[in-house]
Amino acid sequence: MRLDPTQIREILARTDIGTLIGGYVQLTKRGRDLVGLCPFHGEKTPSFHVHPDRGFFKCFGCGQGGDAIKFVQLLENVPFPDAARVLAKRAGIELEPETPAAARVRSEKEQIFSANELAASYFHRLLRLAPEAEIARAYCAKRGLSAATIDSFKLGFAPPQWDGLVRELTTNGVDLALAAKAGLVKQGQHGYYDFYRARLMIPTYATTGEVVAFGGRALDDSEPKYLNTSTTPVYTKGRGLYALERARRAVGENGALIVVEGYLDCIALHQAGFGNAVASLGTAFTPEQAVQLRKVAERIFLCFDADAAGGAATDKSIDVLIAAGCLPYVVELPPGEDPDSFVRTHGAPAFQKLLDGATLFVQFKLDREIADLRLKNLPPAQAARDAELRVRALPREEWDRWRVYVANALGLAPDDLRKSRFVANPANFAPRDASGARFVRHAAPAAQPLGLERDVLMTLLDEPALVAEYSGKIPQEMFKDARYGRIFETLVARKSELVAPSDVFASFGDDREAVDTLIALQQADRSSSVRFADSAERRAHLDRIVEVLNEGGLDRRLKEFEITIDARLAAGEPIPEAERAEYRKLVEERDRRRAKRLGTHSS
């Protein structure tokens, strides 16, 4: 789908970028800007600015920036047309493809979304109404799931027969070959058959609201216990997280997410009032999942099952989360418990108490290392050296604090560790800077624009309507930097369409280079100073620039004249009076313009 500037302009005009980004990032007001932690890199000090009045965002830490469409592109890792489609749908805008023929052809992804939504509605209807779904309803009651929760998460039931969903899809005109690509049905020797049978069905949603996958929970001792959608054109296992589309809205002031292992653990926590819970759908995190979490929150509470496998997975997940810029905490459940069983048995206040007492990742890792050292029953000197190894793997400013903690746990004196003179290898504890494990402040890409060119574009970006007024006064030739020249040329070509700053971004669409350049021209922080108070000041500033440009043109003409005169004099040729008069006129004009610009009187 190709969008023209008019469609892009309408999408951006109807999208409040502050509200949009505020749904993903906790923002606070600072002057005319909204400021928060960047969702695209790990940071502790906010450097991410949103400018609602101008329709763009900019991170002055990592350099990412753009309009609302670009934000969705980066956040969801989708191409420009898909991001535009998401915002168009959100704003109630009907997007027309480039040609009438293309309008009749829906994309494969959209067809799969539609088939998945149809399947989810079918499964949910059966769970609520079908007599054969009594076994699933009884299972939900046993797990303590209320009717409201069942409806909220659109839980469903796949009937035991082999063609229930096949018939539903066929009746609604869904191509079964496409349904097979979606993972809903399989093709056998005698045609297509249902992939999910006699299972509690749990749909997974993309952060943009579409059903992308399903998890089917066995209602008896059947194996596998969970049957999950494999990779499809709209879903890749290990990239998304269950319930993130709703949890991101519940992150709240504490900026934290709770991560559990399975669907029902997550649903149980939501029902208990912990709406910021998500499920990893597998105990070990992938880097892609960690990045998704960091886009929403910095503090991540890991709450996996209280067994050896859960502990090992927690240990591995911590490294992945740190590399993504997260601050992990570990919620330690009593032996034999999982989040679902704990909250049902002990209640929400008890679980909140566990959250309040969660262990910082450093202590969790050190506790595991300490337990390992104890099991080895090492001589004190060797234990001290090994313990110092663990401590020196931490940031240097943390050594003294955790050296005391480790020494006390091992029954040693802190000086025993300090004097062990063991040069620790940082790789033995946590990834260091080389692997991105520590919080790193990224430097923004340095822009080196030419002064006057940058000044002109910055002023026009402040008030795009001025492009039409000054396009005839500012020559294209003044832009020696090709990037700025191309931007100015495009703005002049679309000058009649430029009213708001968002119109500027719409003019460049998915031209990444141009958008990056535009963002680099913006002020870092407008909360402390205002460049121009109003339109009159901008016009006065542009008028002074025009005078400088005109003066520069006169200087060049004078220089050329002087070269010509010098050459004639060197050749012994006379200088005609007409040329002498023209030279004097140019000098007077230059001096007059310079005097006007400087506010003095020419002599």
BADREN-650117 format. One record per residue (C-alpha): residue in three letters; y, x, z. Coordinates in steps of 0.25 Angstrom, whole numbers, padded with zeros to 4 digits, always signed. Each point is the difference from the previous one (the first is absolute). Example, Ala and Ser with C-alpha at 12.3 -4.5 7.8 and 13.67 -1.06 7.14 Angstrom:
ALA-0018+0049+0031;SER+0014+0006-0002;
This chain:
MET+0000+0000+0000;ARG+0013+0006-0004;LEU+0013-0005+0007;ASP+0014+0000-0006;PRO+0012+0003+0008;THR+0004-0014+0002;GLN-0013-0003+0007;ILE+0001+0012+0008;ARG+0014-0004+0004;GLU-0004-0014+0004;ILE-0012+0006+0009;LEU+0009+0010+0007;ALA+0011-0011+0002;ARG-0009-0009+0006;THR-0006+0010+0009;ASP+0006+0004+0014;ILE-0004+0014+0001;GLY+0003+0001+0015;THR-0009-0012+0002;LEU-0011+0005-0009;ILE-0001+0014+0006;GLY+0002-0006+0014;GLY-0013-0006-0002;TYR-0007+0013-0001;VAL+0009+0010+0008;GLN+0007-0002+0013;LEU+0015+0001-0003;THR+0012+0000+0009;LYS+0015-0002-0004;ARG+0009+0012-0001;GLY+0013-0003-0006;ARG-0002-0007-0014;ASP-0014+0006-0001;LEU-0014-0003+0006;VAL-0007+0012+0005;GLY-0015+0003+0004;LEU-0011+0010-0001;CYS-0004+0003-0014;PRO-0013-0007-0004;PHE-0003+0011-0011;HIS-0001+0012+0009;GLY-0002+0003+0015;GLU+0013+0002+0008;LYS+0005-0003+0014;THR+0015-0001-0003;PRO+0004-0011-0009;SER+0005+0005-0013;PHE-0004-0012-0008;HIS+0013-0008-0004;VAL+0000-0014-0007;HIS+0013-0005-0006;PRO-0001-0015-0001;ASP+0014-0001-0006;ARG-0003+0009-0012;GLY-0015-0003-0001;PHE-0007+0013+0002;PHE-0007+0009+0010;LYS+0000+0015+0002;CYS-0007+0009+0009;PHE+0008+0013+0003;GLY-0013+0006+0005;CYS-0010+0000-0011;GLY+0010-0005-0011;GLN-0007-0013-0004;GLY+0010-0011-0005;GLY+0002-0011-0009;ASP+0002-0015-0001;ALA-0009-0011+0005;ILE-0010+0001-0011;LYS-0001+0015+0002;PHE-0003-0002+0015;VAL-0012-0009-0003;GLN-0005+0010-0011;LEU+0000+0011+0011;LEU-0005-0009+0011;GLU-0012-0007-0008;ASN-0002+0012-0009;VAL+0001-0009-0012;PRO+0007+0002-0014;PHE+0014-0006-0003;PRO-0004-0013-0006;ASP-0010-0004+0011;ALA+0011+0003+0010;ALA+0010-0009-0007;ARG-0011-0011-0001;VAL-0002+0001+0015;LEU+0015-0002+0002;ALA+0002-0010-0011;LYS-0011-0009+0007;ARG+0007+0002+0013;ALA+0013-0004-0005;GLY-0006-0012-0008;ILE+0004+0006-0014;GLU-0009-0003-0012;LEU-0002+0013-0008;GLU-0002-0002-0014;PRO-0008+0011-0008;GLU+0006+0007-0012;THR-0006-0009-0010;PRO-0006-0015+0000;ALA-0014+0006-0004;ALA+0000+0009+0012;ALA+0005-0012+0009;ARG-0014-0007-0003;VAL-0008+0012+0004;ARG-0001+0002+0015;SER-0003+0014+0005;GLU-0014+0003+0005;LYS+0005+0003+0014;GLU+0007-0014+0001;GLN-0012-0007-0005;ILE-0008+0007+0011;PHE+0010-0004+0011;SER-0001-0014-0005;ALA-0015+0000+0001;ASN+0000+0007+0013;GLU+0010-0011+0005;LEU-0009-0011-0005;ALA-0012+0006+0007;ALA+0007+0001+0013;SER+0004-0014-0001;TYR-0014-0004-0003;PHE-0006+0008+0011;HIS+0010-0006+0010;ARG-0002-0014-0004;LEU-0015+0001+0002;LEU+0001+0006+0014;ARG+0009-0011+0004;LEU-0007-0012-0006;ALA-0014+0003-0006;PRO-0012-0004+0008;GLU-0008+0013-0003;ALA+0012+0008+0006;GLU-0004-0004+0014;ILE-0007+0013+0002;ALA+0013+0007-0003;ARG+0009-0009+0009;ALA-0010+0002+0011;TYR+0002+0015-0002;CYS+0015-0001+0000;ALA-0001-0008+0013;LYS-0009+0010+0006;ARG+0011+0011-0003;GLY+0010-0009+0006;LEU+0008-0002-0013;SER+0009-0012+0001;ALA+0002-0010-0012;ALA+0014+0005-0001;THR-0004+0015-0002;ILE-0011-0004-0010;ASP+0011-0007-0008;SER+0010+0011+0002;PHE-0010+0011-0005;LYS-0006-0010-0010;LEU-0014+0003+0004;GLY-0011-0006-0008;PHE-0015-0002-0002;ALA-0008+0004-0012;PRO-0011-0010-0002;PRO-0015+0005-0001;GLN-0002-0004-0014;TRP+0001+0009-0011;ASP+0010-0007-0009;GLY+0010-0007+0009;LEU+0012+0009-0003;VAL-0005+0001-0015;ARG+0001-0015-0001;GLU+0014+0000+0007;LEU+0006+0011-0009;THR-0006-0006-0013;THR+0006-0014+0003;ASN+0013+0006+0002;GLY-0001+0008-0013;VAL-0002+0014+0005;ASP-0006+0010-0009;LEU-0013+0004+0008;ALA+0001+0014-0007;LEU+0013+0002+0007;ALA-0005-0006+0013;ALA-0011+0011+0000;LYS+0011+0011-0002;ALA+0006-0007+0013;GLY-0013+0002+0007;LEU-0002-0015+0002;VAL-0012-0002-0008;LYS-0011+0009-0006;GLN-0007-0001-0014;GLY-0015-0001+0001;GLN-0011-0003-0011;HIS+0003-0015+0000;GLY+0015+0001+0001;TYR+0010+0001+0011;TYR-0003-0002+0015;ASP+0008+0000+0013;PHE+0002+0014+0006;TYR+0003-0006+0014;ARG-0010-0010+0006;ALA-0002-0006+0014;ARG+0011+0009+0006;LEU+0013-0002+0007;MET+0011+0003-0010;ILE+0012+0008+0004;PRO+0011+0002-0011;THR+0008+0013+0000;TYR+0015-0001-0005;ALA+0009+0010-0007;THR+0013+0002+0007;THR+0006-0008-0012;GLY-0008-0012+0004;GLU-0011+0000-0010;VAL-0015-0001+0004;VAL-0006+0013-0005;ALA-0014+0001+0007;PHE-0010-0007+0009;GLY-0009+0004+0012;GLY-0012-0009+0002;ARG-0006+0001+0014;ALA-0015-0004+0002;LEU-0002-0012+0009;ASP-0014+0005+0004;ASP-0007+0014+0000;SER+0001+0002-0014;GLU+0004+0014-0005;PRO+0010+0004-0004;LYS+0008-0006+0012;TYR+0012+0000-0009;LEU+0000-0001-0015;ASN+0014+0005-0005;THR+0007+0000-0014;SER-0002+0013-0007;THR+0011+0006-0009;THR+0006-0010-0010;PRO+0012+0001-0009;VAL+0008-0006+0012;TYR-0006+0007+0012;THR-0005+0014+0004;LYS-0008+0001+0013;GLY+0007+0010+0009;ARG+0014-0002-0004;GLY+0004-0013+0007;LEU-0001-0006+0014;TYR-0004-0014+0004;ALA+0011-0009+0005;LEU+0011+0010-0003;GLU+0008-0010-0008;ARG+0002-0008+0013;ALA+0000+0011+0010;ARG+0012+0007-0006;ARG+0008-0012+0003;ALA-0004+0001+0015;VAL+0003+0014+0002;GLY+0012-0003+0008;GLU+0009+0009+0008;ASN-0011+0009+0005;GLY-0003+0004-0014;ALA-0015+0001+0002;LEU-0013-0005-0006;ILE-0014-0002+0006;VAL-0011+0005-0009;VAL-0014-0005+0003;GLU-0013+0002-0008;GLY-0004-0014-0005;TYR+0005-0013-0005;LEU-0004-0008+0012;ASP+0006+0010+0010;CYS+0013-0002-0008;ILE-0001-0015+0000;ALA-0003-0001+0015;LEU+0012+0009+0003;HIS+0009-0009-0009;GLN-0005-0012+0007;ALA+0003+0006+0014;GLY+0014+0003-0004;PHE-0001+0014-0006;GLY+0006-0003-0013;ASN+0002+0015-0004;ALA-0015+0002-0001;VAL-0007+0005-0013;ALA-0014+0004-0003;SER-0004+0013-0007;LEU-0013-0006-0005;GLY-0007+0012+0004;THR+0002+0010+0011;ALA+0005+0012-0007;PHE+0014-0001-0006;THR+0003+0005-0014;PRO+0014+0007-0003;GLU+0003-0012-0009;GLN-0001-0010+0012;ALA+0008+0009+0009;VAL+0011+0000-0010;GLN+0000-0015+0000;LEU+0001+0000+0015;ARG+0011+0009+0000;LYS+0008-0008-0009;VAL+0000-0011+0011;ALA+0000+0007+0013;GLU+0000+0014+0006;ARG-0008-0003+0013;ILE-0014-0003-0003;PHE-0010-0005+0011;LEU-0014+0003-0004;CYS-0010-0009+0007;PHE-0014+0003-0006;ASP-0013-0004+0007;ALA-0004+0007+0013;ASP-0011+0008-0005;ALA-0003+0014-0005;ALA+0002-0004-0014;GLY+0014-0006+0003;GLY+0004+0012+0008;ALA-0003+0009-0012;ALA+0007-0009-0010;THR+0012+0000+0009;ASP+0001+0015+0001;LYS-0001+0001-0015;SER+0010-0012-0002;ILE+0010+0007+0009;ASP+0001+0012-0010;VAL+0002-0009-0012;LEU+0011-0008+0007;ILE+0008+0012+0005;ALA-0001+0005-0015;ALA+0007-0013-0004;GLY+0011+0001+0010;CYS-0006-0010+0010;LEU+0000+0002+0016;PRO-0014-0004+0004;TYR-0004-0006+0013;VAL-0015-0003+0005;VAL-0003-0013+0006;GLU-0013+0003+0008;LEU-0009-0012+0002;PRO-0011-0001+0011;PRO-0014+0005-0004;GLY-0007-0011-0009;GLU+0013-0007-0003;ASP+0007-0003-0013;PRO+0014-0006-0002;ASP-0006-0014-0003;SER-0009+0000+0012;PHE+0010+0006+0010;VAL+0011-0010-0003;ARG-0009-0012+0000;THR-0006+0005+0013;HIS+0012+0006+0008;GLY+0012-0007-0007;ALA+0013+0004-0007;PRO+0007+0005+0013;ALA-0012+0010+0002;PHE+0001+0005-0014;GLN+0015+0002+0001;LYS-0003+0008+0012;LEU-0009+0009-0008;LEU+0011+0001-0011;ASP+0010+0004+0011;GLY-0009+0011+0005;ALA-0004+0005-0014;THR-0002+0015+0000;LEU+0009+0009-0009;PHE-0008+0007-0011;VAL+0002+0014+0006;GLN-0007-0004+0013;PHE-0011-0007-0007;LYS-0003+0012-0008;LEU+0001+0009+0011;ASP-0009-0009+0009;ARG-0011+0001-0011;GLU+0002+0015+0000;ILE-0001+0001+0015;ALA-0012-0008+0000;ASP-0006+0010-0010;LEU+0003+0012+0008;ARG-0006-0006+0013;LEU-0013-0003-0008;LYS+0000+0015-0004;ASN+0001+0005+0015;LEU+0007+0012-0005;PRO+0004+0012+0009;PRO+0014-0002+0006;ALA+0006+0011-0009;GLN-0006-0006-0013;ALA+0004-0014+0004;ALA+0014+0004+0002;ARG+0001+0007-0013;ASP-0006-0012-0007;ALA+0009-0009+0007;GLU+0012+0008-0004;LEU-0005-0001-0014;ARG+0002-0015+0001;VAL+0013+0001+0006;ARG+0006+0009-0009;ALA-0004-0009-0012;LEU+0011-0009+0005;PRO+0015+0001-0003;ARG+0005+0012+0008;GLU+0010-0009+0008;GLU-0012-0007+0006;TRP-0008+0012+0004;ASP+0004+0000+0015;ARG-0002-0015+0002;TRP-0014-0001-0006;ARG-0004+0014+0006;VAL+0001-0006+0014;TYR-0007-0013-0004;VAL-0012+0008-0006;ALA-0001+0010+0011;ASN+0000-0011+0011;ALA-0011-0007-0008;LEU-0008+0013-0001;GLY+0002+0004+0014;LEU+0008+0012-0004;ALA+0014+0005+0002;PRO+0010-0001-0011;ASP+0002+0015+0001;ASP-0015+0002-0003;LEU+0003-0006-0014;ARG+0014+0006-0002;LYS-0006+0014+0003;SER-0012-0001-0008;ARG+0007+0006-0012;PHE-0008-0008-0010;VAL+0007-0002-0013;ALA-0003-0014-0003;ASN-0003-0005-0014;PRO+0008-0013-0002;ALA-0010-0005-0010;ASN-0010-0003+0012;PHE+0008-0011+0006;ALA+0009-0007-0010;PRO+0005+0002-0014;ARG+0013+0008-0001;ASP+0012+0000-0009;ALA-0008+0004-0012;SER-0008-0013+0001;GLY+0012-0009+0003;ALA-0006-0002+0014;ARG+0013+0002+0008;PHE+0012-0009-0001;VAL+0009+0007-0011;ARG+0014-0003-0004;HIS+0000+0000-0015;ALA+0012+0006-0007;ALA+0006-0009-0010;PRO+0000+0005-0015;ALA+0014+0008-0001;ALA+0009-0006-0011;GLN+0009+0009-0007;PRO+0009-0008-0008;LEU+0014+0004-0006;GLY+0011-0004+0009;LEU+0009-0009-0009;GLU-0012-0007-0007;ARG-0006-0003+0013;ASP+0013-0005+0005;VAL+0002-0010-0012;LEU-0014-0006+0002;MET+0000-0001+0015;THR+0013-0008-0002;LEU-0005-0009-0010;LEU-0013-0002+0008;ASP+0009-0005+0011;GLU+0006-0011-0009;PRO-0008-0001-0013;ALA+0010-0010-0006;LEU+0009+0011-0002;VAL-0009+0006-0011;ALA+0006-0010-0010;GLU+0014+0004+0004;TYR-0001+0015+0000;SER-0011+0001-0011;GLY+0011+0003-0011;LYS+0008+0009+0009;ILE-0011+0009+0004;PRO-0006+0008-0012;GLN-0015+0001-0001;GLU+0002+0015-0003;MET+0005+0003+0014;PHE-0015-0001+0005;LYS-0006+0014-0002;ASP-0012-0003+0008;ALA-0010-0008-0009;ARG-0005-0009+0012;TYR+0014-0005+0003;GLY+0004-0001-0014;ARG-0012-0009-0003;ILE+0003-0009+0012;PHE+0015-0002-0004;GLU-0004-0003-0014;THR-0010-0011+0005;LEU+0011-0006+0009;VAL+0010+0000-0011;ALA-0010-0007-0009;ARG-0003-0011+0011;LYS+0014+0000+0005;SER+0002-0016-0002;GLU-0013-0002+0009;LEU+0005+0009+0012;VAL+0005-0008+0012;ALA-0008+0004+0012;PRO-0007+0014+0004;SER-0013-0007-0003;ASP+0004-0002-0014;VAL+0001+0015-0002;PHE-0015+0002+0004;ALA-0004-0011-0009;SER+0006+0007-0011;PHE-0010+0011+0001;GLY-0012-0008+0004;ASP-0012+0010+0002;ASP+0007+0012-0005;ARG-0004+0009+0012;GLU+0009+0012-0003;ALA+0013-0009-0002;VAL-0003-0008+0013;ASP-0003+0013+0008;THR+0013+0006-0005;LEU+0008-0013+0004;ILE-0006+0001+0014;ALA+0004+0015+0001;LEU+0014-0004-0003;GLN+0001-0010+0012;GLN+0007+0004+0013;ALA-0010+0004+0011;ASP+0006-0009+0011;ARG+0011-0010-0002;SER+0001-0003+0015;SER+0010+0011+0004;SER+0009+0000-0012;VAL+0004-0009-0012;ARG+0003+0007-0013;PHE+0010-0010-0005;ALA+0005-0012+0007;ASP+0001-0009-0012;SER+0001-0002-0015;ALA+0014+0005+0000;GLU-0003+0013+0006;ARG-0012+0002-0010;ARG+0009-0003-0012;ALA+0010+0010+0005;HIS-0010+0011+0002;LEU-0006-0003-0014;ASP+0014+0000-0006;ARG+0002+0014+0006;ILE-0013+0005-0006;VAL+0005-0006-0013;GLU+0012+0008+0001;VAL-0008+0013+0003;LEU-0008-0002-0012;ASN+0012-0002-0009;GLU+0006+0012+0006;GLY-0013+0008-0002;GLY+0000-0005-0015;LEU+0015+0005-0002;ASP-0004+0013+0007;ARG-0011+0002-0010;ARG+0009-0003-0012;LEU+0010+0009+0005;LYS-0010+0011+0002;GLU-0005-0002-0015;PHE+0015+0000-0004;GLU+0002+0013+0007;ILE-0012+0007-0007;THR+0005-0005-0013;ILE+0014+0006+0002;ASP-0006+0013+0006;ALA-0008+0001-0013;ARG+0011-0002-0009;LEU+0009+0009+0007;ALA-0010+0011+0000;ALA-0001-0002-0015;GLY+0015+0001-0002;GLU+0001-0014-0004;PRO+0012-0009+0004;ILE-0001-0012+0009;PRO+0006-0012-0007;GLU+0010-0008+0008;ALA-0008-0013+0000;GLU-0011+0007+0007;ARG+0009+0006+0010;ALA+0006-0014+0003;GLU-0014-0006+0001;TYR-0004+0011+0010;ARG+0013-0002+0009;LYS-0003-0015-0001;LEU-0014+0002+0006;VAL+0005+0009+0011;GLU+0010-0010+0004;GLU-0010-0011+0000;ARG-0010+0008+0008;ASP+0011+0003+0010;ARG+0004-0014+0001;ARG-0014-0005+0003;ARG-0002+0011+0010;ALA+0013-0004+0007;LYS-0004-0015+0000;ARG-0014+0003+0006;LEU+0006+0010+0011;GLY+0012-0010+0003;THR+0010+0010-0004;HIS+0012+0001-0010;SER-0002+0008-0012;SER+0012+0010-0003;
